[in-house]
Amino acid sequence: MLGILKNLWDDNARAVKRLQRTVEDINGLEPAMAGLTDEQLAQKTVEFKQKLQQGSSLEDILPQAFAVCREASRRVLNLRHYDVQLLGGLALHQGAVAEMKTGEGKTLAATLPVYLNALTGEGVHVVTVNDYLADRDYRWMAPLYRFLGLSVGLVVQGLPPEQRRRAYGADITYGTHKEFAVDYLRDHLVLQPSQLVQRQLNFALLDEVDCILLDDARTPIGISGGAEQPSDLYYQTDKLVAGLTRDVHYVTDEKSRTVTLTEEGVAYLEEQLGLDNLYDEANINLNHHLNQSLKARYLLQRNVHYVVREGQAVIVDEISGRLLFGRRFSDGLHQALEAKEGLPIRPESRLLATITFQNYFRMYKKLAGMTGTARSEAAELQQVYGLPVVEIPTHKPMIRQDLPDVIYKTEAVKFRQVVEEIANRHQTGQPVLVGTTSIAKSEVISALLKRRGIPHRVLNARHHEQEAEIIAQAGRLRAVTIATNMAGRGVDILLGGNPEVLAQTALRRQQLTGAAAQEAYQALLEQFTGQCEAERQQVVQLGGLHIIGTERHESRRIDDQLRGRAGRQGDPGSSRFFLSLEDNLLRLFAADHVAGLMERLGMEEEAPIESTLVTRAIETAQKRLESQNFNMRKHVLEYDDVLHRQRQVIYRQRRQVLEGAQPADTVRQIIRDVVQRSVEFYCPEGVHPEEWDLAGLLAYANEVYLPGHTLQPGDLEEMGKQGLQDELAERAEEFYRQREAALGSDTLREAERLLMLQLVDKHWLEHLAAMEQLRQGIGLRAYGNKNPLMEYKYETHRMFNHMIANLQEDLLRHLCRLTVSGKQ
C-alpha cells in the first residue's frame, strides 16, 4: 500500500512508469532484430532516413531505432543495453537530464538517443568534460555508429581547421564543452565562409551535465588576442599590499570572497605612495592594480586555488581539482598572482569574443544530459535550461553502507584519525579511496601515510589519461588512492581492478605494433582478467571499496559524487566523512553551533561527535551555499543575457554578410540611417529653421558620406527637415553609384563585404571592453538606491545604439574613400 501511495504522489515514479511502456515495446522487437543479418540490420538506417524524409517523426520510429541500436551494440561492442539503460536513453531523447548512478552505463545508454537523433542528418554533439573522455568515448562507440552507416567525428584541442570542419560535418561529433563553445565564437570572427567549421546547433547530449551547466557556468568562456605589454606596476603594488596587516589595514569576508581596505589601510597606502587621495580620478589605474594585488595575496591560496608549475601560475578547478592549463584569471588578477609568486608577468590579453555556457547550450534546438548527481540541483536545471531531471532506477539494488559523519575539534586530530582509518582498512586488504578538497590537503595525508609506511597513489589530476588509469585501479586489493575532489570522473572503479586498463598499460611498456601488439594484448587481457576476478572475490568479502571524505564540500552533489564511486552495479561498499571545526564549511557556517554542543557534552579533543543535529546543521550550511552559488550563476547569466541579445544581432548580421547577403542593399539603408541621424542632430526638433546648423551638417556630410561636395548652406535654407534628408540621401546614393561604376560592381561588393566584417569586429570588440568596464562598476549604483541590473540594461542599450551609429559612420567614411587595385 505504501508503494502504491508513493507512486501516486511521486512525479519521478510516474515519469519512469510512462517510459517503461516504451521499453516493453522495444523489448518486443528484440527477437526480430536478432534474426537479421548484419547487412539487413545496417540497412535499417537507410529505411529510417527514408521514413523521416517522407514525413514520419522521430517518435514514430523510436522503438525500432532503439531496438536496432541495441542489437548492433550486442554484435559490435559485445554489450547489450539493460532495461534501465533503455529508460535512460528515452529520458535523454525527450530532452531531460537522466540521473543514473555511477557504473550504470551512461555512456552506452547515450548511444540510443544519439543514433535516433543522428538519423535526421542535422548533427548530434556528444559533449564531455575533457579531451581524454571525448577521445575514449569516440573510440569506444564509433565502431557501433559506423556499423549502422553513420559518420562520426572528434573535436579535440589542437585539431587543424580542415579536420575540425569534417568532424562537425559528421552525423555524430564528440568533443568537450569548451571546444564546442570556442568554435562557435571563432566562427564569428572569420572573414571567409570556407573558414567556418560548425553548422547549425541541433542536438547536444551532455555527459556530466551538472559539471558543464552548473560548475562551469560561473565563468564565461572567451577568446583572447592582441596582448598588451605586461605592467611592472603589479610588482610594486604587490610589495605594498604585502606590508598590510589583517583587520588593521584590510578585512576579508571568506563567505563572499572579498577583501576590502579599511580607512587605516587607505591612509597607509596614501602615505607610502605620497598621494593626497587614493580614489582620485587620476589614480584609477593604480587603484585597479592595488585591488587585484589584494585579491591575489589575501584571497587566492597556493595549492588550493592555483599551483606553480614550470614557472607558471596554473589555476586549479575548484570542483574537479584538475589543473586548468591555458586558463588565466581575467582583468589583471593573474598578473597580480604572478607578481605575488615572483614569476615573470605575462601580457594581458584583449577579449575578442565571450559567451557563457548557459547561453551557448540554450541555443541548441534540443538539449539533454546525464550524470550521477542532479536531484539537488533539479530546480536550477529546470528554471535555467528547461531540463527536467528523471531519476533512473539502478539495474541492481544499491547496498553501499553510508556511515554517519564524525567530527573532531581540530584538523590535525581529524587527519590523524583519517590515517588510522586507512591503516585499519588497509591491514585487512580492503581498498580505500580518499577524497580531499585541495592538492595541499592531499599532500598532508600523503605525508602522514608515508610515515606509517602505507603505500598509496595520489591523484593531482595533472593528466586526464594517467588520472583515469589510476582511478580505474582504485578497487584493487590493498589499494589506497588519494584524489583531489572528484578527479577521475567518467571512469568506473571495478572491484579487483580493471583488466582492460591493466592490459593496455602493460602493452605500452612493450612498445609493440601491428599484429604482434594485438596478439600480446589478448594474452595480457586473459592474464589480467583471471587475476582481477580472483581479487574481486576477495575485495567483495572484505566489504568492497571504502570511501573516506576528508571534508564536506560546499555542494551536496559533489559529496554524492565521491560516495558514488563505491557500490556500483550492486557491489558492496561503504563511505564515511571525517570533519573538523576548522574545515571551511563548518568554520564559516556551523562552527559555533557544533562547538557549543561539544562543550556541553564535555568532549575531549580526540573524541569524535556523531549527532543528527550536527548532520542537519551541515546540510543546512550546504543548502545555503548551494543557494548562494545558484544566485552567483544567475547573476552571471542575467548580465550575459543582456549582452547575448546584442551578440545575436551582431552575429546574425555578420553571418548574413559572410554568406553572401547583398551588401549594396545594406549600404543604401545605412546611408539613409546616417543621413537621418545627422539631420536630426544638426537640425533638432523644436529649434527654428533659421537657427539650424547647416554649415555643421554639410561639414559632417563632407567627412562621412558625401566627400568633396560643393553644397553651401544657402542651397539648403528653403528646405524642411524631410527635404534635407531626401536631398542629402539622394546625393549620397548617387555618389555611391559613381563609386560602383568607377571600381566595378564585383570589386566593390567584395571590398564592402570585407570592410563590413572588419569594422563590425573592431566596433564589437570595443563594445565588449566598454561593457566589461560598465559591468564591473555598475554595482556601485546600488548605493544610490538604483537597481544595478536595470541600470546595466539601460546603459548597454544606449551604448549598443551608439556603437551601431559609429559603425555605420565608419563604414561610409571608408567606402567613400576606398582605393582598390590602384583605382580611386
N, C-alpha and C positions, 0 to 999 in steps of 0.2 A: 504493500500500500504506500509506504514512504517513497519507494522508487517511482510509482505512478504519479504521486503528488509532485515530486521533484521535476519530472519530465513536463508536467503541466505548466510549471512556473519557470522552467529553465529554458531561456531562449536558445542557448547553445545546444542543448539536447534536442530541441525541436529542429534546429538547423541541420544537425548531424542526421537526424531521422529522415529528413527530406532527401538528403544526399544519398542515404542508404538505399533508397528505392532505385536510383540510377545505378548504383553499384551492383544491385541484383540483375539489372538489365545487361550490364557489361559482362557479368559472370555467366549469364545465359548464352552469350555469344562465344565463349571460350572454346567449346568443343569444335564449332565450325571453323574457327580461326586456326586451331591446331591441325585441322585436316588439310589446310592449304599448303602448297609447295612454297619455297622461298620466293620464286618468281611471282606467283599469284598473290602472295602477301604484299610484296613490294608494289605490285600493280594497283593495290587498293589506294595508294596515294594519288595516282592519276585519276581514279574513279572519284575520289573525294573532291579533287580540284574541279573536275567537270561538273559535279553536282553544285558546288558553290557558284560556278560561273552561270549555271542555269537557274539560280535564284534560291537555292537551299541555304539555310543558315547554319552556323557552326553547331547550334543546339540540335539541329536535325540529324547531323552526322556524328554527334558526340559519342554515343555508346559504341558505335562501330569503330571510330577512330581510336578511342581508348583501348578497345579490345585488340586492335591491330598492333598498337604500340606495345601493349603488354606482351603479346605473343612474340613480337620481334625482339623485345628485350630478353625474353627467355632464351631465344635462339642465339642472339649475338653476344649478350653480356652474361648469359647464364644466370640471370636474375629475374625472378617473376614477382611482379608487384603484389604485395599483400592487399587485402581489402582496405585497411586503414590508409595505405598509400593511394588507393583509388579515391578515397574520401578526401585526402589532402589535395590531390590533383583536381578534383571537382571544385573544391573551395577556391583554389588558385584561379581556375578558369573563370569563375564567377566574379573575380576582382576582389578577393578578400585576402586577409592575412591568415595563413594556415599555421596555427601553433602546434608543432609536432616535437615531442621530446627528443633529446639527444639520442642518436642511434636508431631512430625510427625510419631512416631512409628518405630524408627530404630531397636529396639530390635525384634519386630515382623517381620519386613522386612527381617532381617537376617536369620530367620528360613527357608526361601525358598532356598537360595543357600547352607545353611548348610545341609539341608535334601538331596538336589540333590547330592552334592559332597560326602556326607557320604555313598551313595549307592555303591561307589567303594570299600568300606571296608578298605581303606588306612588311614582313620582317618581325622578328621577335628578338628582344635583347634580354639575355640571361646575365644578371648583374651580381657580382660578388664583391667582397671587401678588399681583396688583394690579388696581385698578379699570379701568385702561386696557385691559389684556389681556382682562379679563372682558367689557367692553363691545365690544371689537374682535371677539372670537370669537363673541359673541352675535349681533352684526350680520351677521357673515360666514356663520354656519351656520343662523340662524333661518329663512331662506327655504327651506332644504332640509327641515327638520323640518315646517314649515307646509305645504309642498307634499305631504308624506306624511300630513297630517292630525293632527299632534301640536301641542300648545301649548307655547310657550317663554317663560320669564321671565328677568328680570335683576335681581340684587340688588347694589346699589352703595351706597356711603356717602351718607347724607343722604336716602335714599328714604323717603317717608312710610309709616306703618304699613299703611294700606289697600293701597297699591300693592305693598308688601313681601309682604303676605299673598297677594295674587293671584299674585305671582311664584313663591312657594313652592307654590301650588296647581297650577302648570303641570306638564305631563308632564316637562319638562326645565328646570332652573334653573341659570343661570350666575351666578357670584359669586366672591368671594375667601374664602380660608380664614378670615380674621379676621372677616368679616361673618357667615359661617355659624356660627362658634363663639359670637360675641357674641349673635346672635339666639337661639341655644339658651339662653344664660344669661338673656337678657331675658325669654324665655318663662316662666322660673321665678321671675319677680318680679311678674308681672301679677296683677291682682285680679279680672278678668272673663274668661271663656272667649273672648269676642269679641276680646280683645286679643292672643290667641295668633297667631303668624304661621307658625311651622314646623309641619310634620306629621311623621309617623314617619320616622326616618332610615333610608333604604332602600339606595341605591347611590351612592357618591361616587367620581368619577373625578378624580384629582388631576393637574393639569399641573404640571411642575417639582416632582415628588413629593419629591425629595431636599431641596429648599429648604423645603418645608412640614413634612415629617415629621422632618427632621434638623436643619437650620439654625435653624428657628424653634421647635424643641422644647425649647430650653434654658430658655425663659422662659414661664411660664404666662400666659394671656391673661385679663383680668378686666374687670369693670365697676366703676367707682368713683363715689362720690357723697358727699353730706354732708360737704363740705370743712371742715377745721378751719382756724383762723386761722394764718397764717404766723408763724414764730418768728424774731425778730431775733437769737436766740441763735446762729443759723448764721453771721451776720456776725462775731460775737465769736469763735466757735471757729475760723473760717477765718483770722482775723487772728492767732490764737495759733499755729495749726499752720504758718502761712506763715513763722514765725520759727524753725522747726526745721531742723536740719542732717542731711542724709542720712548714714547709717552712724554717726552720733553719737546723735541723738535718735530716729531711726526706721530701719527696714530694710524694703526691698521685695523681694518674690520675684516676678519677672516671669513665671516659668513657671506659678505657681499664682495669679498676680494678687492678691497680698495685700500689705498694708502693716501693720507692727507697731511699736509704741513699744518702745524699749529702756528699761532701768532709768534711764539718764540722761534720756531723754525724759520719762518719768513724773515724775521728780524736778523737772525743769524746769517742767513744766506745773503741778505742785502748788505750786511756788514762785510762778509767775505768778498762779495763782488763789487763793493763800492757803489751800490745803487741806492737811489732815494726811494724808488718804488718798483718792486719786482714785477708788479702787474701792470706797469705802464705799457701802452700800446707798442712802444718801441722795443719792448723785451719779449714779444710774443714767441719768437723762435727760441730764445733762451729758456723761457718758461716751459715750452714743449719738451725740450731736451731734459730739463730737470724732472719733469713729471715722469717721463719714460725711464729715466735713471732710477727714480724712487721705486717704480714698479719692478724693474729688473732686480734691484738689490734686495728689496724687502718683501716682495710677493712671490717671485719665481725662485723655487728651491732646486739646487743642483741634485741630480739623480732622482728627482720627483717629477718636476715639470720639464726638465731637459737634462741631457748629458753632454759631456765634452768628448768628442771623438775626432781624432786626426786633425786637431786644430780648428774644429768647428763646433758650434753650439747646436745640437740636434734636438728638436722637440720630441718629447715623449707623449704619445697619445694617452690621455687620462683614462680612457675606458679600457683599451686593449693592452696598454703597456708597451706597444710597439714603437720603434723609433721611426719618426716621420722624416726620412732623408729627403732633402729638397724643399721641404716646407719651412717657412720662416714666419715669425710673428710680424705683424704689419705695423705701419705708422711709426717706424723707428725703434720699436721695442726690442727687436732682435739686435739692432746695432747697439742699443744700451746694454743688452745682455753680453754682447761680445766685449764691450768696454769693461764690464764688471769682471769678466773672466780673463782679461788681459790678452784677448785674441785679436788678430787683425780684423778691423771693421770692414765688412763687405758692403758694396754700394747699395743704397736704397733703390728699389725698382718702382717704375711708374705703372700704375694699374691700367691695363689695356682693355680688360673685359672682366665682368664678375657676375655671378649668379648664386643663389642659394640652392642647395639640393632640394628643398621643398618646392621651389618654383620650377626647377628643371624637371623633376619627375612628375609634377602635376600637368606638364604639357603633353604627356603621353595620352593617347586615346584610351588606353586601358592600362591599369597598374595592379599588380598583385605582389605578395611577398610571403616569405616563410621564415620561421625562427622557432627556437625552443622556448622563448620567453617573450610574451607580448601582452598577456592579460592585464598586467598592472598599468600598461600604457594604452589600453584599448580606447579610452575616451579621446586621447590626443590623435591617435591614428584615424579615428572616425571623423573627428572635428576638422583636422587639417587636410587630410588626404581622401576622405570619404571611403576609408578602408575598414570594413567590419572585421573583427577577429573571430575566427572559428577555431575552437579548441578540438583537435582531432584525438580520439581515444588511442591509447597505446596498443600495440599488437599483442603484448603480453603484460600482465599486471605489474605495476611498479612496486617493488618490495624494498627499495632503499630505506634505510633507517636514518632519519634526520634527528640527531641528538640535540638536546637543549644547549643554548649558548652558555658559556662560562665566562665570568667577568672578574678581572683582578684589578687591584688598585693601581699598579704601575705597569708600564710597558715592559720593563726589564723582567718582572716576575712573569708576565704573560709569555714572553719569548722563551723563558726557561721551561715553562710548562708545555709549550708547544713542542720544544725539542724532546722533552720527557715523553710526550705522547707519541712522537715519531719513533723514538728509540724503542718503546714498548711494542709498537705495531711491527717495526722492522725486525725485531728479535723473533717474532713469530713467522716472519716471511710475508706478511700482508703488505701489498703495495700501498703507498701513500702519495697523494698529490696535495701539495701545499700551495694555497693561493695567497699572494700578497698584493698590496695596493701600490707599491712603488719598487723600483730597482734597488733603492737604498735598503729597504727592509728585507728584500730577498737576500742581499749580501750579508745582513746581520745574521739571519737564520743560517745561511750557508757557513758562516764563520763558526757559529755555535756547533753545527753538525760536524764540522771538521775536527773541532776539539774533542768531540765524542767518538771520532773515528767512524762516522756513519757515511758510507759512500752515497752520493746523490748527484743529480744533474740540475743545473739552474738555467731557466729559460729567461733571457732578457730580450727575446724577440728581435734579434738582430737580422736574421734571415728567415723568411717565411718557410722555406723548404726545410732547413735544419730544424726549425721550430716544430714543424709537422712530424718530422721523423722522431724527435724526442718525445713529443706528447703522445704519439701513437704507441709507444712502448712503455707508457707510464703504468700500464696494468700488469706488467711482468712481476714475477715472484721477487720479493725483496726490493723492488724499485722504489726509490724516493725521488720525487720530482718537485722542484720549486718553480712556480710560474707566476710572473707578474700579471695580475688581474687575469683576464681570460686568454692569455697567449695560447695559440693552438686551436682557436675556434675553427669549426669546419672539419676537424679531424676526429674520428671516433677513437676512443680508448678501448681496446679489446683486452679482456682479461687473459693473461698468459702471453700477451704480445701479438703483434700484427705480423703474420708470416710474410705477406707480400712486401711490406716495407723493409723487413729484415733481409729478405732475398735481394731486393733492389739495392740496398746499402752494401751488402756483401759483393754483389756483382760489380758495382762501381769500382771497388778496390781491385778487382781482377783486370779491369780495363780491356775487356773483350768486345768484339764487334761481330755483326752478322749472325750466321748460323751458330757459331761457337758460343756467342753470348746467349742466344735463345736456349740452346741446349743446357748451358750452365745454369741459367735462370730456373729452368724447370727442375733441375736436380736440387738446387738450393731451396726452391719453394717447397718441394716434397720433404726435404730435411727439416726446414723450419716449421712446416705445418704440424708434423708429428711432435716436435719439441714444444711448440706453443700450446697444442691441445693437452699435453701432459701437464704443463704449467697451469693451464686454465683450471683443470680439475683441482689442483692444489689450492689455487687462489680462491676458488668458489668455496672450498671447505673452510678457508680462513676468514670468510665474510666479504670477499670481493674488494673492490677499490675503496679506500678510506680517504675522504676529503677533509682537509683542515683549512678553514678560513682564518686568517690572522687578523682580520679587521672587517667590520661591516662597511660595505660601500654605500655611497650616498643614494644609490638606487637599489631597490629590492630585486630588480630584474638582473643586475649584474651578480648579486649573490646567488640567485637561482641558476644562472649560467654556470657558476662554479660548482654548485651542488649537482647540476645535471650531468657532469662528467661521469658520475657513478650511477649504477643502476640501469644501464641501457638494456633494452630488449629482455627485461625480466631478470637481469643479473642481480645478485646480491650486492650490497654496497652500504656505505654509511657516510655521514657528514657531521661535522661539529665546527662551530665558530668560537674562537678564543678572542676575547675582547679585554680592553683595559680602559680605565677612566681617562687615560692620556691619549686614547685614539681620537682623531679629529672629530668624528661624528658625535661621540659621547661628550667630548670636551666642550664642543660648541653648543650642543643642543640638549644633552640629558645628564651631564655630569653631576650637577647639584642634586638632582632627584636621586640618582643612584648612590652618590657618596653619602647622602643623608641616611639612606636605607642601610648602608653598610655600617655607618657609625651607630645607628640604633641597635643593630644586631650585634655590635661589639666584635666585628670580624677582624681577624689578623690579616696582615698584608699578603701572606702566602695563600690564604684561604679564598677559594672562588665563591662567587654568588650565582645561584641558579634561581631565577624568580620569574614568574609570568608577568609581574608588574614591570620588571626591567625590560623584558622582551617587548611588552607593549610600548614602553617609553621609547625604545629603539625604533620600533616600527612607526611610531608617531613622528619621530625625527626624520626618518627616511621619507615618509609621505610629505612632510613639509619641504624637504629638499627636492623631491620629485616635482612638487608643485612649483617650487622656485625655478627649477631648470626648465619646466614647461613654459613658464612665463618668460624666461630668457629667450627660448626658441621662438615663442610667439612674438616677442618684441623684435627680434631679428627679422622675422617674416613680415610683420606689419610694415616695417620700414622698407624691406625689399619689395613688397607688393607695390608700393608707390613707384619705385624705380622700375619694377618689372613691366608695368603698363607702358612706361615710356620706352623701355628696352624693346618690347614687342612692336611698337610703332616704328622705331628706327630700324630694327632688324627686318621687319616685313618690307618696308620701302627699299631697304638696301638689297634684299634678295630679289625684289622685282627688277631693280636696275641691273643687278648682276646677271639675271637670267634672260635679259633681252627686252625688257619693257622699253617702249619708245621714249627716250629722254627728251625729244623735242617737245612732246605734249607737256611733260613736266616743266620744262624750261619756260614755256609760254605761260603756264599757270603761275610760276614763280615770278615772272615779270609783272603780271597783273597784281600779285600779292604785294610785291616790294613797292611798286608804284603807288598802290592804295595806301600803304602804311606811310610812305614819305609825304603824300599829300595831306593825310590826316595829322602828321606831326607838324609840318610847316604851315598848314592852313587849318588850325584846330577849330572844333565846333565852338560856337559862342563868341568867336572873335570876328570883328568886322573885316570884310574882304580887303579894305584899304590897309589893314594892319597885318595882313598875311606876309610871311617872309618868303616872297617869291624868289628873291636872289639866293637865299639859302637853299630853297628847293632845287633851283637849277644847278647850283654848285654840287649838291648831293647827286643829282641825276648825272652830271658830268663824271663824277667819281665812280658811280656804281653801274648804271645801266644805259647811259647814253653819252659815252665819251666823245669829246670833240664836237658837241652840238653847237649851234650858233644862235640858239634862242636867247632872247632878252626878257627881263621882267615885264616890259611893256607889251610883249606879244601875248602875255597871259592874263593881263589885267581885266579883260572883259569876260573872262570865263568863270563859271561857277566851279564848285568842287568836282562835280561829275565830269564837267567839260575838261578840267585839268587832268583828271585821271585818264579819260579817253584819249586826249591829245598825247600825253606822255607815253601811255601804254602803246598806242599805235606807232609812234616814232621808235620806241624801243624794239617793238616786234619787227618793224621794217629794218632797223639796224641789224637785228639778229638774222633776218633773211639775207641781208647783204653779206654777212659773215659766212653764212652757209654757202652762198654762191662762190665766194672767194676761196674758201677752204675745201669745198666739196662735201656733199652730204655724208658719205661714208666716213670720211676723215673726221668731220665734226661730231658725228654720232659716237664714234669710238672715243674721241677726246672727251666728250661730255660724260660718257659712262665712267671712264677712269677718274675724271675730275670729281664727279659726284661721289664716287666711292671714297676717294682720298679725303675730301672735305668732310664727308659725313663722319669718317673715322676720327679726323682731327677734332672736330667740334664735340663729338660724343665723348672722347677721352677727356677733354677739358671739362665737360659737363660732369663726368664721373668724379673727377677730382674735386670739383666745387661741391657736388652732392655729399662727398665723404666729409669734407670740412664742415658743411652745414650740419650733417648728422651728429658729428662729434660735439658740436656746441649747442645744439637745439634744446638739450635738456635744461639748460640754464633758464629758459623762458618759463619754466615751471615756477621760478621764484616770482615772476610777475603774474601769477595766477592764470597762466595760459596753458592750454593742453599742448605739450610738445609735438605729439603726432599730428594734430590738426594744423599746427603752425608749419610743420615739415611738409605736409601735403600742399598747403597754400604756397609756401616758398618754392617748392620744387615745380609746381605748376607754372608759376611765374618765370622761374629760371629756364624751364623747358621751352616755353614760348619764346623767351629771349634768345635761347640757343638756336631755335629754328629760324628766327628772323636773321640772326647773324650768319647762319649757314647759307641762307638764300642770298643775302647780300654778297657774301664772299664768293659764291658760285657765279653770280652775274658779273662781279668785278673781274674774275679770272677769265670768264668766257669772252667778255668784251675785249680783252687784251691778249687773247690766246694766239700763240705763234706755233705753227705745226710745219715741220719739214721746210723751213725757210719761207713759208707763206705768212703774210701779215693779215 
